Amino acid sequence: MTPAHAPDLPVPAQAPCSPPSPMNAPPLTTDPAPSWPLAPTADTADVALPPPPLAGRHLVLGVTGGVAAYKAAQLVRDLQRAGASVQVVMTGAATHFVGTATFQALSGRPVFTGAFDTRIDDGMAHIELSRNAEAIVIAPASADFLAKVTHGLCDDLLSTLCLARDVPLLVAPAMNRQMWQNAATQRNINQLRADGVQVLGPDAGEQACGEVGAGRMLEPAVLVEELSDFFTPKALQGKRILMTAGPTYEAIDPVRGITNLSSGKMGYALAQACRQAGALVTLVSGPTALPRPYGVRFLPVQSAQQMLDTVMAELDMAASTISIDCFIGVAAVADWRPLQVASQKIKKERGLAQDDMTLALTQNPDILASVARRPDAPYCVGFAAESEDLVHHATEKRARKGVPLLVGNLGPATFGQDDNTLILVDEHGTRTLPAGSKTALARWLAQELGRRLPA
């Protein structure tokens, strides 16, 4: 979803991505091997990490009558944590569920309920309240209110505000399953969509009335994700991206295994950023403690072989349907696995002459190189987590894997952390990105991919 005032970034036409090519990217510079933390260099001066999509946004939140009005209080807090300021406008029915004092305390702003509120200097609250806003969000949006907006009825402040707006309107329906399925409601929803109104949800599940079905308002955290999507430039609109993330786990026996310290945070953040930029993302993930990224097709695996098999199956399936535009190998794949896996737990036997045990290892398959070698290989991006001499090892790895772009970092300093510093390596050299949160770096990388991928 892209607001009318935030047009998509242009994506230049480019040559095929295999073999490696610069993809019309800005020329990179060759830097000396950095030490941690990476200090700002001359080539970071032209790189500004994007702020969160909702940072600095001013939103009008309309609350209508329904049990889900209590969720709107949490939504105010979540929007503020995401960087937005919120002006709450309530219908009279909404005040029967949650009081105005609650929203005033949470938003730090007076709450408006009446069309003739004299707190606005010119008495035109229905005009003034939306003029500094970047969107109007109705959550929850009752069946009655959706019908009003559909037919241009305006008999209270909020419905008048929606009719007099010059900003995007987004609605999060909330109602009983029968009300949602009613033909009149569905006609109204279809008309709202045709009129350019963004409809968020609804979800399905247990309802306050005790029935189960579609009609639940999306949870506040999900609405924040949807609004973040709405305000993100769609540099990857329609692109299909296959990704790996997290560590792999190589079993020794049923209770022990070989793994690494990767948390999956960078890969999950990049999956989310690519989806917000308009891509259809499939994430093949090793075992992590992270929640699944919203709106991303998620395929869990454990071992490197399972990850390879899943990635290849996705590419094979895409070859006969709609091709995958980009493969991003973010996963920290174990280089080695036990040659044999014990069927039962290996016991520590007492009284043996030696306390040592030898574990025979064999190399795991190289997932990134295997994808890059395919005749139908998509544009491939690799990640390298090194412990020293980052530029040298990342440059060598890019050439060895045969990929156009490699992203490197010093793994021991960032595993499990929320911040990172990355370098980009292509055939022209390296570029060091400013230190920042993994989510901010992921947003920058998503936009950069939009500039590099063929149109």
N, C-alpha and C positions, 0 to 999 in steps of 0.2 A: 504494500500500500504506500503510495507516494502522494503527499499533499500537493495541491496545485502550485503552491508557492515554493516548492522544493524540487525542481526538475531533476531528472536523472543525469548523472554525470555522463559526458560523451565517452563512448568506447570506440577508439580508432580501429580501423581495419588493419589486420596484421597477418603475417605469414603463418603457416602451420608451425606447431610448437615442437616438432621433433624432426631433425636434431636440435640441440640447444641453440637458442637465438635470443637476442636482447629484447625482442617483442616490442620494439619502439619505446622501451623504457628510458628514462633519463640516464645519461651516461654515469656509470659508477666510477669511483676513484679507488685507487689501491692504497690501503692503510697498512701500517705496521701491525704486527700481532699485538693485541691489546692485553692488558692485565685487568683483573676484576677489582672494583667495578669499572666498566668502560667509561672513560671520560668523554665529554662532548668533543667532537672533532669538527673540522671545517665543513665536512660533508653532511653534518647534521643540521646546519643552519637553515637549509631549505626544507627541512622535514618538521612538520608540526603535527603532533599526535592529535587526532580528533577528540573533542570532548564527548561525554556520554550523550546519546541522542536527545535526552530530555533536559539536559543542563541548560539553564537560563530560559526555558520555555515557560510561558504563562498560559495556563489552561483554565477555562470555565468548566467546573464540574456540576452538572445538573443531577439532582437526586429526586426521583419520583417515588410515589407511594408503593411500597411492597416490603415484604420481610427482608429482602436482600439489601435494604437501605443500610442495615448495620455494617455490611461489608464495605460500603462507601467510606466509612470512617477510616478503615484500614487502608483503603485506596488512597485517601488523602496523604496519610503518612508515607506510604510507599512511593507516591509520586514526588513528594518532597525529598525523600532520600535519594531519588534518581536525579534531583537537581531542579525540579519544576516548582513553580509557585502556583497555588490553586485558589481560585475564587469559587466558593460554593453558592449555588442557587438552588432552592428547594421549592417543590410544590407544596400546597397545603396538606395534601394527603401524606407526603413524606414526613412531615413534622409529627404525625401520629405514631411513627415508628422510631425515629431518632430526633432528639431536640436540636434546635439551632445552636444552643450553647456548646454542644459537643463539637460541631464542625467549626465554630468560631475558635474554640480553644485549640483544635488541631491545626487549622489553616493559618491562624494568626490574623484573620481578616473577618470583617463583619459578614454575616450571612444574609442574603436577600431572599425574600419570599413573596413580596407583593409588587404588583405592577405600578403602584403609586407611592413607592418608597421615597420619602423626601430627603434621604441622606445623599442622593445624587443631586448636585447643584441645580441642574436644569430639569430635574424630575423625570428624566428619560432613562431609567435604569435599563430598559429593554434595548436601548441603543448603546449607551456608554459602557456597559459591562463587557461587551464583546469586542470593543474597538481596540483594546490593548492585548487581546487574547490571540493565540495562534491556533486554537481549536476549541470547540465545545464538545465535551464528552458527557453523554447521559448514561449514568450507571448508578442504580438500575434504571432501565427503561421499561415501564409497564406497557401492557397491551393498549391501554387507554391512551397513554401519551404517544405511543408510536402511531396510533390512528390519527391523532391530532396533527402530528407533524406531516404525515402522509398527505392529508387533505388541506393543509394550510390553515388549520384552525388555531386561534391564539386567544384564549380566554383567561390566561394567567401570565405571570412574568416569564416563566421558563419557555412556554410555547411561543410567546411573542418574541423572546430573545432568539429562538431558533429561526423564526421566519425573517427576522431583521438582520441576520448575521451576514458577514462577508468573509467568514473563515470556515474551514472544514468542520463538518459535523460527524461525530462518531457515536454510535448507540450500542449499549450492551443490554440486550433484552433479558428480562427476568419475569417469569410467569409460570403458572401451572401448565403441565404438559398438554392438557386439552386446549387451553387457551392458545398455546404456541402452535398446535397443529390445526387449529381452526382455519378454515379456508379464508376467512376475512383477514386474519392476522397474516397469513402467508401472502395474500395479495398485497397487503400493506408493505411487508418486508421487500417483496419483489419491486414494488414501486419506489421505495426508498433507495434501494440499490441502483435502480435505473436513474434516479435523481442525483446520484453521486454520493449518497450517504454511506459511510462505512459501517457495516454491521459486524460487531464483534461477538461471536458466539451465536446462540447460547451453548452451554455445556449440558450434558445429560447425567442423570444420577438421581439420588434420593432427594425429594423435595420436602419443604416444610409441612405440606399438607399430608405427608405420608406416602404419596404416590411416587412412582419412579418413572423417569423419562426425560425427554429434552425440555429445556426451559430454564434451567439453572443459570444464574448469572456467572460468567467466568470469574474465577478467583482473582483477587486484587493483584497478585504477583503476575498472573497471566495477562491481565489487562495492561500492566506496565510493560510487559514484553510486546504486546500488540501495539501499544502507543510508540514504543521505541522503534519498532519496525516501520511505523507510519512516517516517522521523522528521519529515517535513515536514507540517504541517497542510494538509488537502486543501480549501483555500478555493475552488479552481477545479475540483473534481472533475467530470469529464465534460464540461467546457466545451471548445469547439473554437475555437482561436485561430489566426489567420493573421497572420504578422508579416513585416516587411522589416527588413534590417539591412545594415551595411557601407556602403561607398561605391558609386557607379556609375562606370563607365569609358566615356567617350565617344570613340570612335576618330576620329583625324585622318587617319591612314593606317595601313597594316598594322603599323607599329612604334611609333607615337606616339598619345597620347590625352590627354584632359582628365579629371582625377579630383580627389580631395581627400584630406585627411589622416585621414579616419575609419578607425579600426582594426576596427570592428565589435564591440569588447569589450562595450559596453553592451547592444547588441541580442542578442548571443549569451548574455550573462549572464541577460537577461530571458527568453529562450526557455527556458533551462535552469530558471530559477526557476518559470516557469509550468508546465513539465512536472512538476517536483517537487511543485507544488501540485495536481497531478491533471489538468491540462489536456492535450488532444491538440493538439500544436503543429505547425504547418507553417511553416517558415522559408524565405522567399525572400531569398537573400543575394547581394549583389554580391561582387566578388573581395576576399578577405581572406587573411591568413596563419594564421588560427585553425583549430584542429581543429573538425570538425563537432560540435555539441552532441549528447551521447548521448541516444538515445531520441526525437529530434526528426526529423520528416520534412523533408528538406533539398532545396531546389530552387535550384541555382546559376544566376545570370544575370550579365550584364556591364553592359549599358546601361540607362538609365532606361526606354526604350521596352520592352525585354525584361522589365523588372521590372513595369511596368504590365500588359503583356499576360499575364504569368504570374499576377499577383494577380487580374485580372479573370476569367481562365479558372478559377481556383480558386473564386471567388465564383459564377460561372455554374454550375459543376458542383455546388456545394453547394446552389444554389437548387432543384435537382431531386432532391436526396437529403437529407442532414442539414445544416441551416443552420449557418453560422459565427456564433459568439456575439460575437466581438470581433476587430477589426482594429487592429494596433498598427504604426504607421509609424515605425520607429526609423532606417531607412536615411538616410544623408546623400546625398540624390539631387542630382546635378548639375543646376543650374537651366538650363544652356545646353549645347548640343551643336553641333558643326560642321554648317553647312548642307549641305555636301557632304563625303563621305569619299573620299579619294584611293584608287584601286585599287592603286597602287604607292607605295613610299616616296618622299616628296617630297625631292628632292635639293637641296643647297645649291650653286647654280651660281656659279662664280667669274667675276669680270669684269663683273658687273652694275652698273649705275649706282647702284642703291640696295641697302642691306642689310636693309631692312624687308620684312616680308610681312604682308599683311592676311588675317586669318582670319574669314570670315563665320560668325556664330553664329545659332542660332535657339533659341527656348525649348523646354525639355523639357516633357512633360505633367506635370501636378500629380497625383501618385498619390493622396495622402491626400484631396484635395478630390474627385477622381473617385470614390473609394470612398464618401465621405460623401454624395455627390449621388445615389447609387443608391436607387431606391425600396425595395429590400430591404437597405439598408445595415445592417451590424452596428454594435454600439457601437464607436466609433472613438476611438483615442488617437493623438495626434500627438506628435512630438518636434521641438524646435527647438534648433539649435545656433547661437547668436549670438556676435558679437564685442564687443558693447557694448549698454548699455541693455536688459538682458535682459527685465525685467518688461514694459516697454512693447512690445517687439517680440513677445514670446511672447503677450501678451494680444491684440495686434492680429492675430497669426497664427491664434489659436484662433477668433476671430470670422470672419476671412476664410475659413478652411477649413470652418467650420460643424461643428466637432467638440465633443463635450461635455467632453473633457479633453485638455490639452496639457502635456507635460513639457518644461521648458526647462533648458538649461545654456549655459555659455560655452565654446564648442567649442575655440578655440585653446588653452585651458588644460588641456583634458582629452583631446584626441585622442591616442590611443596610450597613455594613462596607465591605471593600475589603479584610481585613485580619482576621485571626482566629487562635485559638489554640484548638486542638482536643485531646481527649483521646480515646483510643480503649479499649473496655472491652470485654473479652471473659471468658471462664470458668477458665482460669488460673490466671486472674487478670487484671491489667491495664497497658497501655503503653501511655505515653504522647508524642505527636508529637511536633516537634519544631514549634514555632510561624512562620507563613508565610502567603502568599496570599492564598485566597481560591482556586485560579486556581492551585497553586503549591501543596497545600494539596490534591486537587482533583486528580492531576496526580499521587501522591504517593498512594492514596487510590485505584486508578484503577489498578496500578501494584500489590498492595497488594491483591486485589481481584483475580487477575490472579494466585497468589500463593496459595490462599485458595480454589478456586472453583475446583470441580472435573474435571479431564481432559476429 
